[in-house]
Structures are given as C-alpha cells and as structure tokens.
Amino acid sequence: MKKLLEGYARFRRDIFPAQRELFESLAAGQQPETLFITCSDSRVVPSLITQTVPGTLFQIQNAGNLVPRYGAGLSGGTVATIEYAVMVLRVRDIVVCGHSDCGAMKALLDPDQLTEVPQVAAWLAQAHGTRTFVEAELGDASTEARLLAAVQRNARVQLENVCTHPLVAAAVERGELRLHAWYYDFVRGVLWACNPATNEFEQLPDDGG
C-alpha cells in the first residue's frame, strides 16, 4: 500500500498538474478508438505498452484474456463490456493480446495447478480447445515452445470468440470494426501481430508504421 500512496502523491504533485487540460476534457465523455482485451497479469499494462493517454483505450483484463463465445451462458462483465464498446462507444478496433510467461496458459497446459482454485479452472475451461491443439501439434516440444504456441493460439481463438457475437460480426461486415490478435513479449518489449492471411505472428514495426 505504501507504494500506491507514494505513487498517488507523485501523480497529484507532478502528473495531474501537467495534464490538467486533458483530464478536464475527459469530463465531457470518453471516445476511445480501441477495445484492448488482455490478461490481468500485473506485468501487462496496455497504456504503457502503447504509450497512450487516458481516454484512448477501453480495456478488459481477465485471467488468460478469455472471451466467452456467444450463447455460452457466460455473459458477465466481459461480454457486457464488448457490447458497450461496440454499440455505445463505437470503437474502431478490437485487440486481443496474449503475453509471454502467461500463468493462465501455463495452468491450462498443466491442469494439476488448478486443483485448489476451482473457479479459475472453470474459467479456463473455455480455452480447452487451445490445450487440445497444443497437445496434438506440439506434444513432444519443449515447455517453452508449448507455452508460446498456447498463448498465440489462444489470442487467435479468443478473437474468433469475439466475432461470434452478432453485434461484433455485423460491425465487421459493415467495415466499421477491425479485429487484431497480438502477442506481447514483456521481457524484450516487443509486440507481435497475427497476419490473418497466414495465421502467423509477425513482429510489429517499432517505427510507428
């Protein structure tokens, strides 16, 4: 808690005064262009990675950056937030971003880790297809290779889940919404994006292009 209070003091002393006009403008409402869906892992900070100011990203963060498929009976906050982002805020892009060393994907590949956290196990069951894919395609691969495959495959699958929601599919069909699957390597500070033509992840340029 001490770190939080010290950080708040710095915010009040240094950050807020320098950006007072920005925060005052946000009182009129928010107009984020992107819905950013990523893991709740404390090492993943979307606004830091993308160097964006408040009001730019509408965010969902949960264990494993999972999105329930339409009609799966798991509506809750994730689906409600997607609905609000698309129908009310009219975001232009949705990003699903997995990350290196993801604890949720590690647990998905090793279910014995979940015996004492049944709610986590139930939540991660939505990604069962990812585990099946990794076991079938990379059963003899190293632990590191299996985890990388799981994280990247999961980002793609969850983006597909996003598109099962009719309001999202309709916005995509109208050309009003674009979908992106990303992978963030926080050790190297590098983002990778899935090329929809090849289903392969390619490193994003770091020149803003």
Phi, psi and omega in degrees: 000328180301319180296322180295316182292322177294321178295319178298320179298319178294321178300313182293325184278318190247315189280307185299314180301324182287337182240027184303318181297322178298310183294325177293323179293329180291343178296338180280351179132170181249146177223059180294146180265343188227135168264120184249112182254117181213183185282155178280002178308132185293347180274356181250111183236097187306316182293332177287314181299318184264357179051053179248153181269165176306139181098354184268317184249134168261127195239145167234127175229122177213171182299114177083010183043055183266149177230117178299140175293154179300131178082008182281354180079015180237055186297279174059198187293325182296310181292322178298321180291321176299314180302314181294318181298318184279315188274329183256309182278341179056048178300153182264338183222146170237126178246129168252119189237113171273176184210162179296152176056038184287118181296325180296317180288327175299315180292324178300320181280343180226077187302341179299339178290346190257007186297330183262002180229073186298328179292322176295317179300317180295320180294314183289346178300337177297338182259021182304323181297328178293316179296319179300318179297312182296318180296323182283322187263333185228035184303328182258005182283169179292162178302319181295317180293320179295319180293316178301315179297320181295315182296314182290319177298318181297319178300317179295315182296318181293328175293321175298321178298320177305318185284351175287345180280122187306322182293327176288311180303320181293319179293323176295316181298324180281355182078017182264353186215136178243146184242141185220136172251125183238160173227129183247120175263100187284342177288321181263348182069038186238139174253140176238143179238142179283126175279113184297340180284332184240347187062021177254147179272132181237139182296132178286145177294146181257021178253011179082005182276000000 
